[in-house]
Amino acid sequence: MIQSSMKGRQASSLGKSMRNYLKKLNLEDCLVLIDWALVKPLSPLAEQNGAQWLCIDRSPPADGNIFAKIQHRVWKKAWALAASSIQKNRGCIGGTVVSSAHQKLITSQFSIQKEKLCILHAGVDNQLFQQTNRESLGRPIKMVYHGKMDRNRGILKLLLLVDALENSGIQAELNLIGSGDLASHLTRLAHSKANLNFHGSVQHSEIPKKLREFEIGLLPMPNLPAWTISSPIKRSEYISTGLLVLGIDHTGHLLPSTSNNPDWYRLFDQQSFVDDSVEQVQKWIEGENFSELSRDARRYAEAELGWEITTQPLVELIESLEE
């Protein structure tokens, strides 16, 4: 498939390429999974050729720039087309979302029944992400966040956290992996802050090995609509690696299959996140049970977060179409 490298043109170029590819196929009686960014160019082709289709929504645009504002219009148009197709029985049978909060957002904004939306929580390849071999919290304690380094993701709060830990007499090291609009600032800051390592962009194939170097994974995304409906893949990757997790308390960070946060997974109010996290880290140090908690996290990932588990609702939906 050909995709433009120019930001803002990637979806349109990929859509054109995909249309040319699909025209060569016999789509009759097929189910086509269409990412929301490609619904406008691809859904008419699917329907013209007798195929059913699903709108795949991993997340609405979450960045805070002009491109995200443009993409948000495309996202709304995609779901409006899906809703219209469902109502007119033209081919769309529903869509996928990543959380119950995401499901509620779609049903509230578009005329789509809840039952038409399949929830696919972010999963993880538990074979690829292996448990850390660390037996205890080190000195310094090594914390990590990996993902986009944008201002709207709460990254700067993590700088306050590592400093607060140091001020409380707890040696700590913050590792940031990724790129974004904060990259230049973080690069400069890392030169003067001994407790900050900014790794920049790293190939995702290197992330599984990299995460095993750390002990605590961080979820700083704030209590804003873009994040409260999310299901961050990094969360599943942290847990599969056996990291303890600290994050902001909102629906987007809740574990998908438990109403209570276990001892290895702690979420705190946005306003008190830094102080509460320092207190939690102190408890983990005094508990001297990192290896036990790490194994509990890994067991949870194996039982609840493997892709073969999180994608089961979609498998069941597809199987139901064959009955």
C-alpha positions in Angstrom: 0.0 0.0 0.0 1.2 3.5 -0.8 0.9 6.1 1.9 2.1 9.7 1.8 4.7 10.7 4.4 3.2 14.3 4.5 1.3 14.9 7.7 -2.4 15.6 6.9 -2.2 13.6 3.6 -1.5 10.2 5.0 -5.2 9.0 5.3 -6.2 10.3 1.9 -3.3 8.7 0.1 -3.8 5.4 1.9 -7.5 5.6 1.1 -6.8 6.0 -2.6 -4.4 3.1 -2.5 -6.8 0.9 -0.6 -9.6 1.6 -3.0 -7.4 0.5 -5.9 -6.6 -2.7 -4.0 -10.1 -3.5 -3.0 -11.4 -3.0 -6.6 -9.4 -6.1 -7.5 -11.1 -8.3 -4.9 -14.5 -10.0 -4.9 -16.1 -8.3 -1.8 -19.5 -10.0 -2.0 -20.4 -11.6 1.3 -17.2 -10.2 2.9 -16.9 -8.3 6.2 -14.6 -5.3 5.7 -13.0 -3.7 8.8 -12.5 0.0 8.0 -10.5 2.4 10.2 -12.5 5.5 10.9 -10.0 7.7 8.9 -10.8 5.6 5.8 -14.6 5.2 6.1 -15.5 8.0 3.7 -13.4 6.7 0.7 -13.9 3.0 1.4 -17.4 2.4 2.8 -19.2 3.2 -0.5 -17.0 0.8 -2.4 -17.7 -2.0 0.2 -21.5 -1.3 -0.1 -21.5 -1.2 -3.9 -19.9 -4.6 -3.9 -22.3 -6.3 -1.4 -19.9 -6.3 1.5 -20.8 -5.6 5.2 -18.4 -3.4 7.1 -17.4 -2.2 10.6 -16.1 1.2 11.6 -12.9 0.5 13.6 -12.2 3.3 16.2 -9.0 2.8 18.2 -9.4 6.4 19.4 -10.7 9.8 18.3 -8.0 12.3 17.5 -6.2 13.1 20.8 -3.4 15.5 19.9 -3.8 19.2 20.6 -2.7 20.6 17.2 -4.4 21.8 14.0 -4.2 18.4 12.4 -6.2 16.9 15.2 -8.9 19.5 14.8 -9.1 18.6 11.1 -9.1 14.9 11.9 -11.9 15.3 14.4 -14.2 16.4 11.6 -13.2 13.3 9.7 -13.9 11.2 12.7 -17.4 12.7 13.2 -18.2 12.2 9.5 -17.1 8.6 9.7 -19.4 7.7 12.5 -22.2 9.7 10.9 -21.8 7.6 7.7 -21.8 4.5 9.8 -25.0 5.5 11.6 -26.7 6.4 8.4 -25.7 3.1 6.8 -27.0 1.1 9.7 -30.3 2.9 9.7 -30.8 2.4 6.0 -29.5 -1.2 6.1 -26.9 -0.5 3.5 -24.0 -2.5 4.8 -22.5 -1.2 8.0 -23.3 -3.5 10.9 -21.7 -1.4 13.7 -18.2 -0.6 14.9 -15.5 -1.2 17.5 -14.6 1.0 20.5 -11.9 0.6 23.2 -13.9 1.1 26.4 -17.4 1.4 27.8 -16.8 5.2 28.1 -15.9 5.3 24.4 -19.0 3.2 23.7 -21.2 5.7 25.6 -19.6 8.6 23.7 -20.5 7.1 20.3 -24.1 6.2 21.3 -24.7 9.7 22.8 -23.4 11.6 19.7 -24.7 9.3 16.9 -27.8 7.3 16.4 -26.1 3.9 17.0 -27.4 1.3 19.4 -25.0 0.2 22.2 -25.3 -3.4 21.0 -23.9 -2.4 17.6 -20.5 -1.4 19.2 -18.0 -4.0 20.1 -15.6 -3.1 22.9 -12.0 -4.1 22.2 -9.8 -3.2 25.2 -6.1 -2.6 24.4 -4.3 -6.0 24.6 -0.7 -7.1 24.5 1.5 -9.9 23.1 2.5 -11.7 26.2 5.1 -13.7 24.3 6.7 -10.5 23.1 6.6 -8.6 26.4 8.4 -10.7 29.0 8.4 -10.1 32.7 11.3 -8.1 34.2 13.8 -10.1 36.1 14.2 -7.5 38.8 13.6 -8.9 42.2 13.3 -5.6 44.2 13.0 -1.9 43.7 16.4 -0.6 42.9 18.3 2.5 43.9 17.5 4.7 42.1 13.9 3.4 41.4 13.6 3.4 37.7 10.3 4.8 36.3 9.2 4.9 32.7 6.7 6.5 30.4 6.7 5.7 26.7 4.5 7.2 24.1 4.0 10.7 22.5 5.8 13.5 24.3 3.0 16.1 23.9 2.0 18.8 26.4 -1.6 17.5 26.6 -0.5 14.1 27.9 0.6 15.2 31.4 4.3 14.6 30.9 5.4 17.6 32.9 3.6 16.3 36.0 6.1 13.3 35.9 9.0 15.8 36.3 7.3 17.1 39.5 6.9 13.5 40.7 10.6 12.5 40.3 11.7 15.7 42.1 9.2 15.1 44.9 10.5 11.6 45.4 14.1 13.0 45.6 13.0 15.6 48.1 11.5 12.8 50.2 14.8 11.0 50.3 13.8 8.4 47.7 16.3 8.0 44.9 14.4 7.9 41.6 15.1 8.1 37.9 12.5 9.1 35.2 12.9 7.6 31.8 10.9 9.1 28.9 10.7 7.3 25.6 9.1 8.9 22.5 8.8 12.1 20.5 6.4 15.0 20.4 6.1 18.8 20.9 8.0 18.5 24.3 11.0 16.7 22.8 13.3 19.8 22.5 12.4 21.0 26.0 13.0 17.5 27.5 16.3 17.1 25.6 17.6 20.4 27.1 16.3 19.5 30.5 17.9 16.1 30.6 21.3 17.7 30.3 20.8 19.5 33.6 18.7 17.0 35.5 20.6 13.9 36.7 17.3 12.1 37.5 15.9 12.5 34.0 16.7 10.4 31.0 15.1 11.4 27.7 15.6 8.5 25.2 13.8 10.2 22.3 12.1 8.0 19.7 12.7 4.3 19.9 11.6 1.6 17.4 8.5 -0.2 18.9 10.3 -3.5 18.3 12.8 -2.4 21.0 10.2 -1.4 23.6 9.7 -5.0 25.0 13.4 -5.3 25.9 13.6 -1.7 27.0 10.7 -1.9 29.5 12.4 -4.8 31.3 15.0 -2.2 32.5 12.4 -0.5 34.7 10.2 -1.1 37.7 7.4 1.4 37.6 5.3 2.4 34.6 3.5 5.7 34.5 0.1 6.8 33.1 0.0 10.6 33.4 -2.7 11.4 30.8 -5.0 13.9 32.5 -8.7 13.7 33.2 -9.8 15.1 29.9 -12.3 13.6 27.3 -9.5 12.4 25.0 -8.1 10.2 27.7 -11.1 9.2 29.8 -12.5 7.1 26.9 -9.1 5.6 26.0 -7.6 2.2 26.5 -3.8 2.8 26.4 -1.7 0.0 24.9 1.2 1.1 27.1 -0.8 0.1 30.2 -1.1 -3.5 28.9 2.6 -3.5 28.0 3.7 -2.2 31.5 1.6 -4.9 33.1 2.8 -7.7 30.9 6.3 -6.7 31.7 5.5 -7.0 35.4 5.9 -3.3 36.2 4.1 -1.6 39.0 1.9 1.2 37.7 1.1 4.7 38.9 -1.4 6.8 37.1 -4.2 9.5 37.1 -7.6 8.2 38.3 -10.1 8.3 35.4 -12.2 5.9 33.4 -9.6 5.6 30.6 -7.0 4.2 33.0 -9.2 1.7 34.8 -8.3 -1.9 34.4 -10.8 -3.5 32.0 -11.9 -6.5 34.1 -11.8 -5.5 37.7 -13.6 -2.9 39.8 -10.8 -2.6 42.3 -7.2 -1.6 41.6 -4.8 -4.2 42.9 -1.7 -3.3 45.0 0.5 -3.3 41.9 -1.8 -0.8 40.0 -2.5 2.5 41.8 -4.5 5.4 40.4 -4.8 8.8 42.2 -6.7 12.0 41.8 -5.1 14.4 39.3 -4.7 17.1 41.9 -3.0 14.9 44.5 -1.2 12.6 42.1 2.3 13.6 43.0 1.9 13.5 46.8 -0.1 10.3 46.7 2.4 8.6 44.4 5.3 9.5 46.7 3.4 7.9 49.5 2.6 4.8 47.5 6.2 4.4 46.4 7.3 4.6 50.1 4.7 1.8 50.8 6.2 -0.3 48.1 9.7 0.2 49.4 8.6 -0.7 53.0 6.6 -3.7 51.8 9.7 -5.3 50.2 7.5 -7.4 48.0 8.3 -6.0 44.5 8.9 -9.5 43.0 5.5 -10.8 44.3 3.6 -7.8 43.0 5.4 -8.0 39.7 4.4 -11.6 39.3 0.8 -10.7 40.1 0.8 -8.1 37.4 2.2 -10.5 34.9 -0.4 -13.1 35.8 -3.1 -10.5 35.3 -1.8 -9.8 31.8 -1.7 -13.5 30.9 -5.3 -14.0 32.2 -6.9 -10.8 30.9 -4.9 -8.8 28.5 -3.6 -11.1 25.7 -4.8 -10.1 22.3 -6.4 -13.5 21.9 -8.6 -12.5 24.9 -9.3 -8.8 24.3 -10.2 -9.5 20.6 -12.7 -12.3 21.5 -15.7 -10.0 21.3 -14.9 -9.2 17.7 -14.4 -12.9 16.9 -17.8 -13.7 18.4 -19.4 -10.9 16.4 -17.9 -12.3 13.1 -18.9 -15.8 14.0 -22.5 -14.7 14.7 -22.7 -13.4 11.1 -22.0 -16.9 9.8 -24.9 -18.4 11.7 
